[in-house]
Amino acid sequence: MADKTVMIDDVVKIFIPAILTFAVGVMTTPILTHYLYKYRFWKKKSGKRALDGGETPIFNTLHKERETSVPKLGGIIIWSAAAAVTVGLWLVAEIFPGNLSSKLDFLSRNQTWLPLFTLIFGGLIGLVDDFLEVGGGGDHIAGGLSLKKRLALVVLIGLIGAFWFYFKLEVTTIGIPFAGPAEIGWLFIPLFVIVMLGVYSGGVIDGLDGLAGGVFAVAFAAYSVVAFSRIKLICRLSRQL
């Protein structure tokens, strides 16, 4: 019975914030879309370059019309909705303390501060990049931030995250499948940055035949299932001990 109660609590903690975030995103999308189309928030000139700086004539030919007629800044819905729900649930727990509100408040120093910071900071970088593309500014072929500047910002975010985990949370180990935890010490810092760059590089598929968000959603959904399963295992072991 205790296991079932804990399972329900965990499901509530995960799915209610997720549902609220989805609802906020759905409700704000028509409003934002209206203004984006009204003020023509899309690229004024099309074009992309490969990561090595070379030309991409086939892509530019196939996507020329779409790139100059589809609004930018759509990503603001995703990160702003998540941030708003996170802060909103924290405020509810502070103003109306109780069993349910405390369960839904998942904002914590050692678990969610860093992901929330990364989400907002990364979203702001994308927002600036989109504004430059819409205005035709920046130093990219179709406006926006250059690859070097974007990579530098990603490395900066990675270093902040790595230092937070290493110095604040004292994380120095990684889990290796079928082998268990491995102590890597200060190497955790460069590894963290490399992983950040690897995740960011997945954005190269964005716009090829749809948005990269669809691919990332599948990957991170799998991570969510793994994380949820590990939490259940840890809770079960702690009760047995």
N, CA and C of each residue as an Amber inpcrd file, in Angstrom:
protein
   723
   0.8270000  -1.2060000   0.0000000   0.0000000   0.0000000   0.0000000
   0.8650000   1.2620000   0.0000000   1.9580000   1.2040000   0.7870000
   2.8690000   2.3480000   0.8600000   3.5060000   2.6150000  -0.4970000
   3.8970000   1.5220000  -1.1930000   4.5040000   1.6730000  -2.5130000
   3.5370000   2.3260000  -3.4940000   2.2630000   1.9440000  -3.4020000
   1.2580000   2.4970000  -4.2980000   1.0530000   3.9870000  -4.0310000
   1.0550000   4.3750000  -2.7420000   0.8970000   5.7840000  -2.3870000
   2.0590000   6.6150000  -2.9060000   3.2710000   6.0840000  -2.7360000
   4.4600000   6.7810000  -3.2270000   4.4120000   6.9110000  -4.7430000
   3.9570000   5.8660000  -5.4240000   3.8380000   5.8900000  -6.8800000
   2.8780000   6.9880000  -7.3220000   1.7310000   7.1060000  -6.6400000
   0.7490000   8.1330000  -6.9790000   1.3350000   9.5220000  -6.7600000
   2.0530000   9.7010000  -5.6460000   2.6820000  10.9930000  -5.3620000
   3.6720000  11.3770000  -6.4550000   4.4720000  10.4140000  -6.8860000
   5.4630000  10.6850000  -7.9270000   4.7950000  11.0460000  -9.2480000
   3.7140000  10.3390000  -9.5680000   2.9810000  10.6280000 -10.8050000
   2.3920000  12.0360000 -10.7570000   1.8370000  12.4060000  -9.5960000
   1.2660000  13.7470000  -9.4270000   2.3390000  14.8140000  -9.6080000
   3.5060000  14.5950000  -9.0100000   4.6030000  15.5680000  -9.0920000
   5.0700000  15.7810000 -10.5270000   4.9790000  14.7390000 -11.3380000
   5.4840000  14.8270000 -12.7080000   4.4200000  15.3080000 -13.6850000
   3.2370000  14.6980000 -13.6290000   2.2550000  14.9280000 -14.6830000
   1.4570000  16.2120000 -14.5100000   1.1670000  16.6330000 -13.2920000
   0.4150000  17.8790000 -13.1270000   1.2100000  19.0830000 -13.6300000
   2.4990000  19.2520000 -13.2440000   3.2670000  20.3570000 -13.8410000
   3.3920000  20.2420000 -15.3600000   3.5410000  18.9990000 -15.8580000
   3.6500000  18.8080000 -17.3070000   2.3580000  19.2130000 -18.0110000
   1.2270000  18.8150000 -17.4470000  -0.0710000  19.1620000 -18.0390000
  -0.3020000  20.6700000 -17.9850000   0.0500000  21.2930000 -16.8580000
  -0.1100000  22.7430000 -16.7320000   0.7560000  23.4850000 -17.7550000
   1.9940000  23.0230000 -17.9240000   2.8890000  23.6540000 -18.8960000
   2.3470000  23.5140000 -20.3090000   1.8460000  22.3170000 -20.6300000
   1.2520000  22.0870000 -21.9520000   0.0470000  22.9990000 -22.1620000
  -0.7940000  23.1300000 -21.1360000  -1.9910000  23.9630000 -21.2480000
  -1.6260000  25.4330000 -21.4490000  -0.6430000  25.9140000 -20.6980000
  -0.2030000  27.3070000 -20.8570000   0.3370000  27.5330000 -22.2680000
   1.1290000  26.5800000 -22.7620000   1.6670000  26.6980000 -24.1110000
   0.5830000  26.7260000 -25.1720000  -0.4080000  25.8420000 -25.0290000
  -1.5010000  25.7760000 -26.0040000  -2.3260000  27.0620000 -25.9850000
  -2.5830000  27.6000000 -24.7980000  -3.4110000  28.8040000 -24.6870000
  -2.6980000  30.0560000 -25.2030000  -1.3910000  30.1060000 -25.0400000
  -0.6630000  31.3050000 -25.4780000  -0.2250000  31.2500000 -26.9370000
  -0.2100000  30.0610000 -27.5230000   0.2380000  29.9290000 -28.9140000
  -0.5840000  30.7690000 -29.8960000  -1.9330000  30.7220000 -29.8670000
  -2.6980000  31.5380000 -30.8260000  -2.4300000  33.0320000 -30.6720000
  -2.2440000  33.4880000 -29.4310000  -2.0000000  34.9140000 -29.1950000
  -0.6640000  35.3300000 -29.8010000   0.3840000  34.5480000 -29.4890000
   1.7070000  34.8690000 -30.0160000   1.7410000  34.7470000 -31.5330000
   1.1270000  33.6890000 -32.0610000   1.1170000  33.4780000 -33.5110000
   0.4570000  34.6420000 -34.2380000  -0.6320000  35.1490000 -33.6600000
  -1.3380000  36.2850000 -34.2660000  -0.4050000  37.4770000 -34.4400000
   0.3340000  37.8100000 -33.3990000   1.2250000  38.9720000 -33.4670000
   2.4440000  38.7150000 -34.3440000   2.9300000  37.4790000 -34.3570000
   4.0820000  37.1660000 -35.2040000   3.7360000  37.3180000 -36.6810000
   2.5360000  36.8610000 -37.0640000   2.1110000  37.0220000 -38.4580000
   1.7520000  38.4810000 -38.7610000   1.1580000  39.1390000 -37.7800000
   0.7510000  40.5300000 -37.9890000   1.9500000  41.4280000 -38.2540000
   3.0160000  41.2210000 -37.5040000   4.2030000  42.0740000 -37.6430000
   5.3150000  41.4150000 -38.4660000   4.9880000  40.3090000 -39.1480000
   5.9030000  39.6390000 -40.0810000   7.2520000  39.3080000 -39.4380000
   7.1870000  38.5520000 -38.3490000   8.3970000  38.1460000 -37.6450000
   9.0000000  36.9030000 -38.2920000   9.4960000  37.0530000 -39.4870000
  10.1960000  35.9560000 -40.1410000  11.4260000  36.5060000 -40.8610000
  12.2470000  35.5940000 -41.3540000  13.4820000  36.0050000 -42.0280000
  13.1690000  36.8770000 -43.2320000  13.9780000  37.8960000 -43.4050000
  13.8220000  38.7420000 -44.5890000  14.6390000  38.2090000 -45.7640000
  15.5820000  37.3300000 -45.4600000  16.3500000  36.6700000 -46.5200000
  16.6530000  35.2540000 -46.0650000  16.5850000  34.3070000 -46.9820000
  16.7880000  32.9050000 -46.6390000  18.2470000  32.5240000 -46.8120000
  18.5690000  31.3390000 -46.3120000  19.9190000  30.8290000 -46.5130000
  20.5180000  30.2410000 -45.2620000  21.2730000  29.1830000 -45.4380000
  22.0110000  28.5490000 -44.3550000  23.3990000  28.2030000 -44.8610000
  24.2950000  27.9610000 -43.9180000  25.6190000  27.4540000 -44.2570000
  25.8780000  26.1910000 -43.4590000  26.7360000  25.3300000 -43.9930000
  27.1320000  24.1290000 -43.2680000  28.0110000  24.5280000 -42.0870000
  28.2300000  23.5680000 -41.1810000  29.0280000  23.8630000 -39.9990000
  30.4480000  24.2740000 -40.3490000  30.9520000  23.8080000 -41.4990000
  32.3080000  24.1840000 -41.8920000  32.3490000  25.4910000 -42.6840000
  31.1860000  26.1430000 -42.7880000  31.1200000  27.4120000 -43.4990000
  30.8190000  27.2860000 -44.9740000  30.6890000  26.0580000 -45.4770000
  30.4120000  25.8530000 -46.8880000  28.9710000  26.1550000 -47.2600000
  28.7120000  26.2090000 -48.5430000  27.3710000  26.4960000 -49.0370000
  26.4590000  25.2750000 -48.8990000  25.1430000  25.5250000 -48.8130000
  24.1430000  24.4480000 -48.7870000  23.0790000  24.7830000 -49.8420000
  23.4200000  24.6840000 -51.1240000  22.5150000  25.1400000 -52.1880000
  21.2110000  24.3610000 -52.2600000  21.2600000  23.0360000 -52.0150000
  20.0370000  22.2310000 -52.1070000  19.0530000  22.6410000 -51.0230000
  19.5430000  22.7590000 -49.7900000  18.6730000  23.1810000 -48.6860000
  18.0930000  24.5670000 -48.9620000  18.9330000  25.4870000 -49.3880000
  18.4740000  26.8510000 -49.6160000  17.4250000  26.9180000 -50.7200000
  17.5630000  26.0670000 -51.7370000  16.5850000  26.0410000 -52.8250000
  15.2460000  25.4800000 -52.3570000  15.2900000  24.3900000 -51.5970000
  14.0680000  23.7280000 -51.1470000  13.3170000  24.5360000 -50.1000000
  14.0370000  25.3200000 -49.2910000  13.4070000  25.9890000 -48.1590000
  13.3470000  27.5070000 -48.3060000  13.6560000  28.0070000 -49.5000000
  13.7050000  29.4570000 -49.6810000  12.3810000  30.1250000 -49.3430000
  11.2790000  29.6010000 -49.8860000   9.9750000  30.2290000 -49.6720000
   9.5120000  30.0760000 -48.2300000   9.7150000  28.8790000 -47.6570000
   9.2320000  28.6400000 -46.3050000   9.9820000  29.4820000 -45.2780000
  11.3030000  29.6360000 -45.4610000  12.1070000  30.3760000 -44.4920000
  11.7350000  31.8480000 -44.4400000  11.1690000  32.3740000 -45.5120000
  10.8040000  33.7870000 -45.5350000   9.3010000  33.9930000 -45.3780000
   8.5970000  32.9940000 -44.8690000   7.1570000  33.1430000 -44.6400000
   6.6900000  32.4870000 -43.3490000   7.5920000  31.7900000 -42.6490000
   7.2490000  31.1450000 -41.3800000   7.8120000  31.9800000 -40.2360000
   6.9800000  32.3900000 -39.2700000   7.4500000  33.2620000 -38.1850000
   8.5360000  32.6120000 -37.3300000   9.4230000  33.4520000 -36.8040000
  10.4190000  33.0310000 -35.8320000   9.8670000  33.2870000 -34.4250000
  10.6930000  33.0860000 -33.4050000  10.3760000  33.3570000 -32.0040000
   9.3660000  32.3830000 -31.4080000   9.0380000  31.2970000 -32.1220000
   8.0760000  30.3450000 -31.5800000   8.5750000  29.6410000 -30.3320000
   9.8950000  29.5150000 -30.1990000  10.4500000  28.8220000 -29.0420000
  10.1640000  29.4980000 -27.7240000   9.8070000  30.7880000 -27.7690000
   9.5200000  31.5050000 -26.5330000   8.3600000  30.8710000 -25.7750000
   7.4490000  30.2320000 -26.5190000   6.3080000  29.5760000 -25.8760000
   6.7760000  28.4330000 -24.9920000   7.7520000  27.6700000 -25.4560000
   8.2040000  26.4850000 -24.7330000   8.8810000  26.8610000 -23.4310000
   9.9320000  27.7040000 -23.5180000  10.6850000  27.9830000 -22.2920000
   9.9610000  28.9370000 -21.3570000   9.1730000  29.8540000 -21.8910000
   8.4510000  30.7690000 -21.0070000   7.3210000  30.0540000 -20.2740000
   6.6610000  29.1030000 -20.9490000   5.5990000  28.3410000 -20.2890000
   6.1620000  27.4890000 -19.1600000   7.2870000  26.8140000 -19.4210000
   7.9160000  25.9940000 -18.3810000   8.3740000  26.8470000 -17.2100000
   8.9910000  27.9920000 -17.4990000   9.4570000  28.8780000 -16.4320000
   8.2880000  29.4490000 -15.6350000   7.2110000  29.8320000 -16.3300000
   6.0530000  30.4120000 -15.6520000   5.3900000  29.4030000 -14.7200000
   5.2380000  28.1660000 -15.1730000   4.6210000  27.1330000 -14.3310000
   5.5120000  26.8160000 -13.1350000   6.8190000  26.7320000 -13.3550000
   7.7450000  26.4380000 -12.2590000   7.6750000  27.5110000 -11.1800000
   7.7720000  28.7650000 -11.5880000   7.7080000  29.8710000 -10.6330000
   6.3170000  29.9660000 -10.0140000   5.2850000  29.7280000 -10.8210000
   3.9220000  29.7870000 -10.3110000   3.6520000  28.7630000  -9.2260000
   4.0890000  27.5260000  -9.4300000   3.8950000  26.4870000  -8.4170000
   4.7010000  26.7860000  -7.1560000   5.8780000  27.3860000  -7.3220000
   6.6770000  27.7780000  -6.1580000   5.9650000  28.8670000  -5.3530000
   5.3710000  29.8470000  -6.0530000   4.6410000  30.9130000  -5.3720000
   3.4160000  30.3760000  -4.6470000   2.7090000  29.4510000  -5.2810000
   1.5340000  28.8430000  -4.6390000   1.9380000  28.1270000  -3.3590000
   3.0560000  27.3920000  -3.4030000   3.5310000  26.6790000  -2.2150000
   3.9560000  27.6420000  -1.1150000   4.4940000  28.8150000  -1.5050000
   4.9140000  29.8030000  -0.5130000   3.7230000  30.5320000   0.0990000
   2.7330000  30.8520000  -0.7220000   1.5800000  31.6230000  -0.2450000
   0.5440000  30.7280000   0.4220000   0.3300000  29.5530000  -0.1550000
  -0.6560000  28.6120000   0.3880000   0.0270000  27.2910000   0.7310000
   0.8010000  27.2600000   1.8040000   1.5040000  26.0190000   2.1650000
   0.5300000  24.8970000   2.4930000   0.8350000  23.7310000   2.0020000
  -0.0160000  22.5730000   2.2390000   0.6080000  21.3330000   1.6490000
  -0.0420000  20.2110000   1.8400000   0.5120000  18.9430000   1.3720000
   0.6100000  18.8970000  -0.1500000  -0.4840000  19.2760000  -0.8380000
  -0.4940000  19.2140000  -2.2970000   0.4420000  20.2490000  -2.9110000
   0.3780000  21.4890000  -2.4140000   1.2120000  22.5470000  -2.9910000
   2.6970000  22.2660000  -2.8000000   3.0620000  21.6680000  -1.6590000
   4.4700000  21.3400000  -1.4220000   4.9390000  20.2160000  -2.3400000
   4.0360000  19.3000000  -2.6710000   4.3930000  18.2210000  -3.5930000
   4.6200000  18.7430000  -5.0080000   3.8160000  19.7280000  -5.4020000
   3.9170000  20.2510000  -6.7620000   5.0770000  21.2290000  -6.9280000
   5.5810000  21.7640000  -5.8180000   6.7060000  22.6910000  -5.8810000
   8.0040000  21.9030000  -6.0440000   8.5190000  21.8480000  -7.2730000
   9.7190000  21.0580000  -7.5360000  10.9600000  21.9330000  -7.7160000
  10.8580000  23.2290000  -7.3840000  12.0030000  24.1230000  -7.5080000
  12.9440000  23.9200000  -6.3270000  14.1430000  23.4280000  -6.6000000
  15.1060000  23.1630000  -5.5310000  16.5210000  23.4580000  -6.0070000
  17.3920000  23.7840000  -5.0620000  18.7590000  24.1980000  -5.3780000
  19.5500000  23.0930000  -6.0550000  19.4130000  21.8720000  -5.5620000
  20.2730000  20.7920000  -6.0600000  19.6740000  20.0140000  -7.2210000
  18.4510000  20.3400000  -7.6390000  17.8360000  19.5670000  -8.7130000
  17.3430000  20.4140000  -9.8800000  16.7270000  21.5460000  -9.6020000
  16.0580000  22.2640000 -10.6950000  16.5650000  23.6780000 -10.9410000
  17.3400000  24.2540000 -10.0510000  17.8570000  25.6000000 -10.3140000
  18.6710000  25.6410000 -11.5980000  19.5950000  24.7070000 -11.7310000
  20.4760000  24.6980000 -12.9030000  19.7170000  24.4150000 -14.2000000
  18.8630000  23.3820000 -14.2590000  18.0980000  23.1650000 -15.5020000
  17.2280000  24.3590000 -15.8690000  16.6230000  25.0010000 -14.8550000
  15.7800000  26.1610000 -15.1400000  16.6180000  27.3220000 -15.6710000
  17.7800000  27.5430000 -15.0640000  18.6830000  28.5940000 -15.5480000
  19.1130000  28.3060000 -16.9880000  19.4870000  27.0540000 -17.2560000
  19.9260000  26.6790000 -18.6010000  18.8130000  26.8790000 -19.6160000
  17.5910000  26.4950000 -19.2360000  16.4430000  26.6530000 -20.1260000
  16.2130000  28.1200000 -20.4660000  16.1940000  28.9750000 -19.4380000
  15.9090000  30.3930000 -19.6600000  17.0530000  31.0720000 -20.4130000
  18.2980000  30.8030000 -19.9920000  19.4490000  31.4330000 -20.6400000
  19.5530000  30.9910000 -22.0980000  19.3740000  29.6880000 -22.3410000
  19.3960000  29.1890000 -23.7130000  18.2650000  29.7700000 -24.5400000
  17.0870000  29.9090000 -23.9110000  15.9580000  30.5040000 -24.6100000
  16.2100000  31.9550000 -24.9860000  16.8640000  32.6940000 -24.0880000
  17.1770000  34.0930000 -24.3740000  18.1880000  34.2140000 -25.5170000
  19.1450000  33.2800000 -25.5580000  20.1010000  33.2730000 -26.6760000
  19.3570000  33.0630000 -27.9960000  18.4490000  32.0820000 -27.9990000
  17.6490000  31.8350000 -29.1950000  16.7840000  33.0230000 -29.5600000
  16.2720000  33.7190000 -28.5380000  15.4370000  34.8970000 -28.7810000
  16.2420000  36.0010000 -29.4650000  17.4500000  36.2470000 -28.9600000
  18.3200000  37.2580000 -29.5750000  18.6680000  36.8620000 -31.0090000
  18.9840000  35.5810000 -31.2050000  19.3290000  35.0850000 -32.5370000
  18.1620000  35.2690000 -33.5020000  16.9490000  34.9520000 -33.0360000
  15.7660000  35.1060000 -33.8870000  15.5130000  36.5740000 -34.2270000
  15.6710000  37.4580000 -33.2440000  15.4670000  38.8830000 -33.4990000
  16.4490000  39.4000000 -34.5520000  17.6980000  38.9470000 -34.4580000
  18.6960000  39.3630000 -35.4390000  18.3690000  38.8150000 -36.8240000
  17.8500000  37.5780000 -36.8790000  17.4730000  37.0000000 -38.1700000
  16.2980000  37.7560000 -38.7790000  15.3260000  38.0920000 -37.9320000
  14.1530000  38.8140000 -38.4250000  14.5490000  40.1910000 -38.9490000
  15.4620000  40.8450000 -38.2280000  15.8910000  42.1740000 -38.6350000
  16.9780000  42.1730000 -39.6810000  17.4980000  40.9680000 -39.9990000
  18.5640000  40.8910000 -40.9870000  19.9040000  41.3370000 -40.4600000
  20.0330000  41.4400000 -39.1320000  21.2940000  41.8630000 -38.5430000
  22.1580000  40.6770000 -38.1910000  23.2120000  40.9310000 -37.4380000
  24.1100000  39.8570000 -37.0490000  25.1460000  39.5800000 -38.1170000
  25.9210000  38.5220000 -37.8860000  27.0090000  38.2120000 -38.8060000
  26.8430000  36.8360000 -39.4330000  25.5940000  36.3940000 -39.5650000
  25.3010000  35.1120000 -40.1920000  24.7750000  35.3790000 -41.5890000
  24.8010000  34.3660000 -42.4340000  24.3940000  34.5460000 -43.8370000
  22.9720000  35.0830000 -43.9630000  22.0570000  34.6320000 -43.0970000
  20.6790000  35.1140000 -43.1390000  20.3460000  35.9070000 -41.8850000
  21.3520000  36.4950000 -41.2710000  21.1420000  37.2150000 -40.0290000
  21.3080000  36.2830000 -38.8450000  21.3960000  36.8540000 -37.6670000
  21.5360000  36.0360000 -36.4680000  22.9800000  35.9260000 -36.0230000
  23.1740000  35.2190000 -34.9240000  24.5060000  35.0440000 -34.3560000
  25.3220000  34.0590000 -35.1820000  26.6060000  34.2990000 -35.2660000
  27.4840000  33.3820000 -35.9860000  27.6620000  32.1000000 -35.1840000
  28.1360000  31.0490000 -35.8470000  28.3360000  29.7620000 -35.1840000
  29.3320000  29.8880000 -34.0360000  30.4000000  30.6610000 -34.2310000
  31.4050000  30.8140000 -33.1830000  30.8090000  31.4280000 -31.9270000
  29.9790000  32.4350000 -32.1000000  29.3650000  33.0870000 -30.9440000
  28.3920000  32.1510000 -30.2390000  27.6200000  31.4010000 -31.0100000
  26.6740000  30.4700000 -30.3950000  27.3980000  29.3710000 -29.6330000
  28.4750000  28.8360000 -30.2220000  29.2460000  27.8040000 -29.5320000
  29.8910000  28.3540000 -28.2680000  30.3630000  29.5950000 -28.3280000
  30.9690000  30.2120000 -27.1440000  29.9480000  30.3440000 -26.0210000
  28.7250000  30.7090000 -26.3560000  27.6780000  30.8330000 -25.3440000
  27.3030000  29.4750000 -24.7680000  27.2630000  28.4490000 -25.6220000
  26.9620000  27.0990000 -25.1360000  28.0610000  26.6150000 -24.1930000
  29.3190000  26.8820000 -24.5490000  30.4390000  26.5090000 -23.6710000
  30.3300000  27.2420000 -22.3400000  29.9370000  28.5170000 -22.3820000
  29.7660000  29.2910000 -21.1480000  28.7010000  28.6650000 -20.2520000
  27.5590000  28.3070000 -20.8530000  26.5010000  27.6550000 -20.0790000
  26.9990000  26.3320000 -19.5210000  27.7310000  25.5700000 -20.3500000
  28.2690000  24.2930000 -19.9020000  29.2270000  24.4450000 -18.7400000
  30.0840000  25.4650000 -18.7790000  31.0340000  25.6930000 -17.6880000
  30.3150000  26.0770000 -16.4030000  29.2940000  26.9150000 -16.5170000
  28.5160000  27.2830000 -15.3290000  27.8750000  26.0450000 -14.7140000
  27.2740000  25.2100000 -15.5680000  26.6600000  23.9810000 -15.0730000
  27.6700000  23.0250000 -14.4780000  28.8120000  22.8830000 -15.1450000
  29.8460000  21.9660000 -14.6610000  30.3930000  22.4040000 -13.3140000
  30.6720000  23.6940000 -13.1790000  31.1830000  24.2000000 -11.9020000
  30.1420000  24.0590000 -10.7980000  28.8870000  24.2540000 -11.1360000
  27.8150000  24.1040000 -10.1430000  27.7680000  22.6720000  -9.6260000
  27.7760000  21.7210000 -10.5340000  27.7310000  20.3200000 -10.1250000
  28.9970000  19.9160000  -9.3710000  30.1500000  20.3780000  -9.8520000
  31.4240000  19.9240000  -9.2850000  31.7050000  20.5630000  -7.9250000
  31.5250000  21.8710000  -7.8220000  31.8860000  22.5670000  -6.5900000
  30.7270000  22.6700000  -5.6000000  29.5260000  22.9770000  -6.0840000
  28.3860000  23.1570000  -5.1920000  27.7820000  21.8290000  -4.7560000
  27.5670000  20.9430000  -5.7310000  26.9150000  19.6680000  -5.4280000
  27.9110000  18.5320000  -5.2310000  29.1990000  18.8000000  -5.4930000
  30.2810000  17.8340000  -5.2860000  30.0660000  16.5340000  -6.0700000
  29.6330000  16.6870000  -7.3150000  29.4500000  15.5340000  -8.1950000
  30.7600000  15.2670000  -8.9310000  31.3120000  14.0940000  -8.7490000
  32.5820000  13.7280000  -9.4100000  32.5170000  12.3440000 -10.0430000
  31.3330000  11.7620000 -10.1070000  31.1930000  10.4180000 -10.6730000
  30.1660000  10.4230000 -11.7990000  30.2970000   9.4530000 -12.6810000
  29.3150000   9.2400000 -13.7350000  28.9200000   7.7680000 -13.7160000
  27.7290000   7.4920000 -14.1880000  27.2650000   6.1140000 -14.2510000
  27.5620000   5.4980000 -15.6020000  28.2040000   4.3570000 -15.5960000
  28.5110000   3.6410000 -16.8310000  27.6140000   2.4100000 -16.9130000
  26.8590000   2.2510000 -18.0110000  25.9580000   1.0970000 -18.1360000
  26.6800000  -0.2250000 -17.9200000  26.0740000  -1.0740000 -17.1030000
  26.5610000  -2.4290000 -16.8130000  27.8750000  -2.4440000 -16.0220000
  28.3940000  -1.2610000 -15.6710000  29.6500000  -1.2140000 -14.9090000
  29.5140000  -0.4550000 -13.6030000  28.4560000   0.3630000 -13.4890000
  28.2540000   1.1040000 -12.2570000  28.9250000   2.4630000 -12.2790000
  28.9970000   3.1300000 -11.1270000  29.5870000   4.4690000 -11.0600000
  31.0970000   4.4560000 -11.2600000  31.6020000   5.5170000 -11.8760000
  33.0450000   5.6590000 -12.0970000  33.4820000   7.0350000 -11.6160000
  34.5070000   7.0780000 -10.7880000  35.0440000   8.3350000 -10.2630000
  35.9610000   8.9740000 -11.3120000  35.6340000  10.1920000 -11.7340000
  36.4510000  10.8640000 -12.7480000  37.0170000  12.1950000 -12.2530000
  36.6440000  12.6080000 -11.0490000  37.2100000  13.8230000 -10.4700000
  36.9360000  15.0660000 -11.2970000  38.0040000  15.8940000 -11.4970000
  37.8430000  17.1530000 -12.2090000  37.5110000  16.9670000 -13.6850000
  37.7110000  15.7660000 -14.2180000  37.3610000  15.5180000 -15.6170000
  35.8570000  15.6350000 -15.8580000  35.0850000  15.6480000 -14.7630000
  33.6450000  15.8410000 -14.8920000  33.3430000  17.1750000 -15.5760000
  34.1750000  18.1870000 -15.3300000  33.9340000  19.5280000 -15.8850000
  34.0280000  19.5390000 -17.4140000  35.1500000  19.1090000 -18.0120000
  35.1900000  19.1030000 -19.4880000  34.1860000  18.1370000 -20.1020000
  33.9110000  17.0170000 -19.4190000  32.9280000  16.0700000 -19.9440000
  31.5520000  16.7140000 -20.0030000  31.2050000  17.4710000 -18.9740000
  29.9190000  18.1620000 -18.9330000  29.8000000  19.1270000 -20.1110000
  30.8680000  19.8750000 -20.3760000  30.8570000  20.8400000 -21.4780000
  30.7280000  20.1250000 -22.8200000  31.4290000  19.0110000 -22.9760000
  31.3560000  18.2430000 -24.2260000  29.9410000  17.7220000 -24.4610000
  29.2990000  17.2470000 -23.3980000  27.9200000  16.7690000 -23.5190000
  26.9960000  17.9140000 -23.9250000  27.1930000  19.0900000 -23.3310000
  26.3910000  20.2550000 -23.7020000  26.5460000  20.5800000 -25.1850000
  27.7800000  20.5550000 -25.6640000  28.0250000  20.8260000 -27.0830000
  27.3980000  19.7530000 -27.9650000  27.4360000  18.5040000 -27.4930000
  26.8290000  17.4210000 -28.2500000  25.3290000  17.5800000 -28.3770000
  24.6830000  17.9570000 -27.2700000  23.2350000  18.1760000 -27.3040000
  22.9000000  19.3480000 -28.2220000  23.6840000  20.4220000 -28.1060000
  23.4260000  21.5930000 -28.9470000  23.5940000  21.2730000 -30.4290000
  24.5870000  20.4460000 -30.7490000  24.8540000  20.1320000 -32.1550000
  23.6970000  19.3880000 -32.8010000  22.8200000  18.7930000 -31.9830000
  21.6450000  18.1370000 -32.5450000  20.7290000  19.1110000 -33.2570000
  20.8780000  20.4040000 -32.9490000  20.0550000  21.4120000 -33.5990000
  20.3480000  21.5810000 -35.0720000  21.4070000  20.9160000 -35.5660000
  21.7440000  21.0270000 -36.9860000  20.6280000  20.4580000 -37.8600000
  19.7990000  19.5740000 -37.3030000  18.6990000  18.9960000 -38.0750000
  17.4710000  19.8870000 -38.0660000  17.4930000  20.9470000 -37.2640000
  16.3270000  21.8130000 -37.1470000  16.0280000  22.4860000 -38.4820000
  14.8080000  22.3090000 -38.9580000  14.4000000  22.9430000 -40.1980000
  14.6450000  22.1250000 -41.4480000  15.2980000  20.9680000 -41.3190000
  15.5610000  20.1640000 -42.5120000  14.2720000  19.6020000 -43.0920000
  13.4860000  18.9420000 -42.2560000  12.1870000  18.4260000 -42.6830000
  11.2320000  18.4870000 -41.4990000  11.2460000  19.5660000 -40.8020000
  10.4920000  19.7090000 -39.5740000  11.4000000  20.2870000 -38.5060000
  10.9120000  20.3440000 -37.2960000  11.6660000  20.9310000 -36.2010000
  12.4440000  19.8730000 -35.4350000  13.5920000  20.2720000 -34.9030000
  14.4010000  19.3520000 -34.1040000  13.6860000  18.9860000 -32.8080000
  12.7260000  19.8110000 -32.3990000  11.9930000  19.5460000 -31.1660000
  11.3050000  18.1950000 -31.1630000  10.8290000  17.7490000 -32.3220000
  10.1830000  16.4410000 -32.3870000  11.1440000  15.3150000 -32.0830000
  12.3670000  15.4170000 -32.6170000  13.3870000  14.4000000 -32.3500000
  13.8260000  14.4580000 -30.8970000  14.0650000  15.6770000 -30.3970000
  14.4980000  15.8290000 -29.0130000  13.4230000  15.3630000 -28.0370000
  12.1540000  15.5660000 -28.3950000  11.0670000  15.1630000 -27.5050000
  11.0990000  13.6620000 -27.2510000  11.3520000  12.8850000 -28.2960000
  11.4360000  11.4310000 -28.1380000  12.6120000  11.0580000 -27.2400000
  13.7670000  11.6920000 -27.4740000  14.9630000  11.3820000 -26.6830000
  14.7660000  11.7350000 -25.2150000  14.2530000  12.9270000 -24.9470000
  14.1000000  13.3530000 -23.5610000  12.9360000  12.6540000 -22.8710000
  11.9530000  12.1980000 -23.6370000  10.8970000  11.3770000 -23.0440000
  11.4820000  10.0690000 -22.5240000  12.4120000   9.4960000 -23.3010000
  13.0890000   8.2760000 -22.8500000  13.9090000   8.5420000 -21.5950000
  14.6130000   9.6790000 -21.5580000  15.3660000  10.0500000 -20.3580000
  14.4390000  10.2040000 -19.1540000  13.2640000  10.7590000 -19.3760000
  12.3050000  10.9490000 -18.2850000  11.8590000   9.6160000 -17.7060000
  11.6000000   8.6530000 -18.5900000  11.1970000   7.3200000 -18.1230000
  12.3200000   6.6750000 -17.3150000  13.5580000   6.8010000 -17.8010000
  14.7060000   6.2360000 -17.0830000  14.8630000   6.9000000 -15.7230000
  14.7600000   8.2380000 -15.6850000  14.9070000   8.9600000 -14.4210000
  13.8160000   8.5680000 -13.4390000  12.5790000   8.4610000 -13.9250000
  11.4700000   8.0760000 -13.0550000  11.6810000   6.6710000 -12.5060000
  12.1450000   5.7550000 -13.3440000  12.3950000   4.3790000 -12.9040000
  13.5030000   4.3210000 -11.8650000  14.5510000   5.1280000 -12.0430000
  15.6550000   5.1360000 -11.0870000  15.2180000   5.6950000  -9.7400000
  14.3730000   6.7270000  -9.7650000  13.8600000   7.2850000  -8.5120000
  13.0510000   6.2450000  -7.7570000  12.2250000   5.4990000  -8.4750000
  11.4290000   4.4460000  -7.8320000  12.3340000   3.3890000  -7.2240000
  13.4010000   3.0200000  -7.9300000  14.3230000   2.0090000  -7.4240000
  15.0340000   2.5010000  -6.1720000  15.4850000   3.7640000  -6.1870000
  16.1800000   4.3250000  -5.0280000  15.2530000   4.3880000  -3.8230000
  14.0150000   4.8130000  -4.0380000  13.0520000   4.8830000  -2.9320000
  12.7770000   3.5040000  -2.3500000  12.6700000   2.5050000  -3.2210000
  12.4030000   1.1500000  -2.7540000  13.5770000   0.6120000  -1.9360000
  14.7980000   0.8580000  -2.3960000  15.9780000   0.3920000  -1.6760000
  16.1370000   1.1000000  -0.3360000  15.8360000   2.3970000  -0.3070000
  15.9770000   3.1420000   0.9430000  14.9890000   2.6540000   1.9930000
  13.7930000   2.2570000   1.5650000  12.8160000   1.7370000   2.5300000
  13.2460000   0.3690000   3.0500000  13.8720000  -0.4220000   2.1820000
  14.3370000  -1.7380000   2.6180000  15.4910000  -1.6310000   3.6070000
  16.3450000  -0.6120000   3.4330000  17.4710000  -0.4220000   4.3410000
  17.0290000   0.1960000   5.6550000
